[in-house]
Amino acid sequence: MKRNIQIREAKPEDNGEVTAFAFEIMKSFGIQPDPENIDYALASLGTKHEMLTKDFVAVDGDRPIGAIILKRCTLFTGEVTGFYVRSDYQSQGIGRILLNTVLSAAIEAGYKQIVLTTNKNLTAAINLYESFGWLRQSEKPCNGADYLYSLNLRQSV
């Protein structure tokens, strides 16, 4: 079956389907979704709020199959969060396309650095981040994740 995969900005109507598959993926790795706190940006996908820079979805036709969110931390630092691809679409390069999209948005927003946190059991995601040049930091994230990664955008451009 030929797929029609595109990346676009998220819309409020994407939220239900995206959070359903993202929360399912989290639970499969033993991570309890926390839509009121750490997963707030994901739970509010497609809506505009003060901490959000951009949120994107990958769609196959009209069906959301992936998401990624870029949040503002400081004037020159952004955070990538809410990065998920439906299980049946993984290992097809969709995550790489979403990550490239958010990196372009971060550069356009004027960020000099972006950060993200992840759990040690998300090895496929970690391999993807490291292939882009993300560096694991020595400090432990305060949000309960295992690892903090950063990417200097001035060096990666």
C-alpha positions in Angstrom: 0.0 0.0 0.0 1.4 3.4 -1.0 1.6 5.8 1.9 1.1 9.6 1.7 3.2 10.8 4.6 3.5 14.5 5.2 4.6 16.7 8.1 2.4 19.7 9.2 1.7 21.8 12.2 -0.5 20.1 14.7 -4.2 20.9 15.0 -6.5 20.6 18.0 -8.3 17.7 16.3 -5.0 15.7 16.2 -4.7 15.6 20.0 -6.9 12.6 20.8 -5.3 10.2 18.4 -1.8 11.4 19.1 -2.1 11.2 22.9 -3.7 7.7 22.5 -0.8 6.2 20.6 1.8 8.2 22.6 0.4 7.1 26.0 0.2 3.5 24.7 3.9 3.6 23.7 4.8 5.1 27.1 2.9 2.4 29.0 4.6 -0.3 26.9 8.0 0.9 28.3 6.7 1.1 31.8 6.3 4.9 31.8 3.1 6.3 33.4 1.8 9.3 31.3 1.5 12.5 33.3 -0.7 14.8 31.2 -1.0 17.4 34.1 2.7 17.9 34.4 5.6 16.4 32.4 3.4 15.4 29.4 1.3 18.7 29.5 2.7 19.8 26.1 1.7 16.5 24.5 -1.7 16.5 26.2 -2.3 20.0 24.8 -1.0 19.2 21.3 -2.5 21.5 18.6 -3.3 24.3 21.0 -1.3 27.4 21.5 0.2 28.3 24.9 3.0 30.5 26.2 5.7 27.8 26.4 5.1 26.3 23.0 7.2 27.3 20.0 5.9 24.7 17.4 4.2 21.3 17.4 4.2 19.1 14.4 2.5 15.8 13.4 3.3 13.3 10.7 0.2 12.2 8.9 -0.5 9.3 6.5 -3.3 10.9 4.5 -5.4 12.4 7.3 -4.3 10.0 10.1 -1.8 11.3 12.6 1.1 8.8 12.9 3.8 10.8 14.7 4.3 13.9 16.7 7.1 16.2 18.0 7.0 19.4 20.1 9.4 22.2 20.5 9.0 24.2 23.7 10.8 27.4 24.8 13.0 27.0 27.8 14.9 30.3 27.6 15.5 33.0 25.0 18.1 30.8 23.3 17.3 27.3 24.4 14.4 25.1 23.3 13.3 21.7 24.5 12.1 18.8 22.3 9.3 16.8 23.9 6.3 14.7 22.9 8.3 12.8 20.2 6.4 9.7 19.3 5.7 7.6 16.2 3.0 5.0 16.1 4.3 1.5 16.6 3.2 0.3 13.2 5.1 3.2 11.5 8.4 2.9 13.4 11.7 2.1 11.6 10.5 3.8 8.4 12.4 7.1 8.7 9.4 9.1 10.1 11.2 9.9 13.3 14.2 11.2 11.4 11.9 13.5 9.3 10.1 14.8 12.4 13.4 15.5 14.2 14.8 17.3 11.1 11.6 19.4 11.0 11.9 20.4 14.7 15.6 21.2 14.3 14.7 23.6 11.4 12.0 25.2 13.5 14.5 25.6 16.4 17.0 27.4 14.2 14.3 29.6 12.7 13.2 30.5 16.3 16.7 31.6 17.0 17.7 28.9 19.5 21.4 28.3 20.0 20.8 25.0 21.8 18.0 22.4 22.3 17.7 19.8 25.0 15.5 16.8 25.6 15.1 14.1 28.2 14.6 10.4 27.7 14.4 7.1 29.4 17.2 4.6 29.1 15.0 1.9 27.7 14.0 4.0 24.7 17.1 2.7 22.8 15.9 3.3 19.3 15.2 7.0 20.1 18.6 7.3 21.9 20.3 5.9 18.8 18.5 8.4 16.6 19.4 11.4 18.9 23.1 10.4 19.0 23.1 9.9 15.2 22.1 13.6 15.0 25.0 14.6 17.3 23.0 15.1 20.5 25.3 14.7 23.5 24.3 13.0 26.8 24.9 15.4 29.7 26.2 14.3 33.1 23.5 15.8 35.1 20.3 13.8 35.8 17.0 15.4 34.7 14.7 16.7 37.4 11.6 15.3 35.6 12.2 11.7 36.4 13.7 10.8 33.0 17.1 8.9 33.0 19.0 11.1 30.6 19.4 14.7 29.5 20.7 15.3 26.0 21.6 18.6 24.4 22.5 19.7 20.8 24.4 22.9 20.1 22.7 24.3 17.0 25.6 26.6 16.0 27.8 23.5 15.5 25.1 21.4 13.8 24.1 23.9 11.1 
